[in-house]
């Protein structure tokens, strides 16, 4: 199963009673293990949590901490892009050249990198004088 197929499958599990906007994400860790996540909304936080954050949490819970590849899918007119918070989370666990595949359920695909999604990301080097 491809990374996009994994993201497509988990997208169906999204809990989105408010927005009805399902997003699925799949991450291949450097170990080769694939972790998935979907967005989850609740009444107190109707914007919900993001699919990418869920996949990263699953990856860390699974004992991996480095991302080798990412795929994100949603039913929208153009490839879905991670929110700002998820871009920073991706930058925390992935090198800048890691490929991020953004796609629609219709099959429109855009490939980019973590660095292109978040140029100038904040990292531990900024705190080197502390």
C-alpha positions in Angstrom: 0.0 0.0 0.0 1.4 3.4 -0.9 1.7 6.3 1.5 -1.1 8.1 -0.2 -3.3 4.9 0.0 -2.6 4.8 3.8 -3.6 8.4 4.1 -6.7 7.9 2.0 -7.7 4.9 4.2 -7.3 6.7 7.6 -9.0 9.8 6.3 -12.3 7.8 6.4 -11.8 7.6 10.2 -11.8 11.3 10.7 -14.1 12.6 13.4 -15.5 15.8 11.9 -19.1 16.4 13.0 -18.7 20.2 12.7 -16.7 20.9 9.5 -17.4 17.6 7.7 -13.8 18.2 6.2 -11.9 14.9 6.5 -8.1 14.9 6.2 -5.8 11.9 6.3 -2.0 11.8 6.8 0.6 9.1 6.6 4.2 9.3 7.6 6.9 6.9 6.8 9.5 7.0 9.5 13.2 6.5 8.8 12.8 3.0 10.2 10.4 2.2 7.4 7.3 2.0 9.6 4.2 3.9 8.4 2.1 5.9 10.9 -1.2 7.4 10.1 -3.4 10.1 11.5 -6.7 11.9 10.8 -8.3 15.1 12.0 -10.5 15.1 15.1 -12.9 17.8 16.2 -14.8 18.3 19.4 -17.3 20.7 20.8 -14.7 22.6 22.8 -12.3 22.8 19.9 -14.4 22.6 16.7 -11.3 23.4 14.5 -10.0 20.1 15.8 -6.6 18.6 15.7 -4.8 18.0 12.5 -4.1 14.7 10.7 -0.4 15.4 10.5 -0.2 16.0 14.2 -2.0 12.7 14.8 0.4 10.8 12.6 3.4 12.4 14.3 2.0 11.6 17.7 1.5 7.9 16.6 5.1 7.9 15.3 6.5 9.1 18.6 4.3 6.7 20.5 5.6 3.9 18.3 9.2 4.8 19.2 10.3 6.6 16.0 11.4 10.2 15.9 12.5 10.9 12.3 10.3 11.3 9.3 11.4 10.0 5.8 8.3 10.9 3.8 4.8 12.4 4.3 1.5 12.2 2.4 -1.7 14.3 3.1 -5.1 13.9 1.4 -8.4 15.7 1.5 -11.5 16.2 -0.6 -10.7 19.7 -1.9 -10.2 21.5 -5.2 -6.4 21.7 -4.8 -3.9 19.7 -2.9 -4.3 20.2 0.9 -1.5 22.0 2.7 -0.6 21.4 6.4 -1.5 24.3 8.8 1.3 26.4 10.3 1.5 24.3 13.5 1.8 21.1 11.6 4.4 22.6 9.3 6.5 23.4 12.4 5.9 19.9 13.8 7.0 18.3 10.5 10.2 20.5 10.6 10.9 19.2 14.1 10.9 15.6 13.0 12.1 15.8 9.4 15.0 17.1 7.4 14.3 20.0 5.1 14.6 17.8 2.0 11.9 15.3 3.1 9.3 14.9 0.4 5.7 15.9 1.3 3.0 14.7 -1.1 -0.1 16.8 -0.9 -3.1 15.4 -2.8 -6.8 15.6 -3.4 -9.3 12.7 -3.4 -9.6 13.4 -7.2 -5.9 12.6 -7.6 -4.4 16.1 -8.1 -0.9 15.8 -6.6 1.6 18.4 -5.5 5.0 17.3 -4.3 7.0 19.7 -2.1 9.5 19.5 0.7 9.4 20.3 4.4 11.8 23.3 3.8 9.6 24.6 1.0 6.5 24.4 3.3 8.2 26.2 6.1 11.2 28.3 5.1 13.2 29.7 8.1 11.7 27.2 10.5 12.5 27.6 14.2 14.9 24.9 15.4 17.2 24.2 18.4 20.1 26.2 16.9 18.2 29.4 17.8 18.6 28.4 21.5 22.3 27.6 21.3 23.3 30.5 23.5 20.9 29.6 26.3 
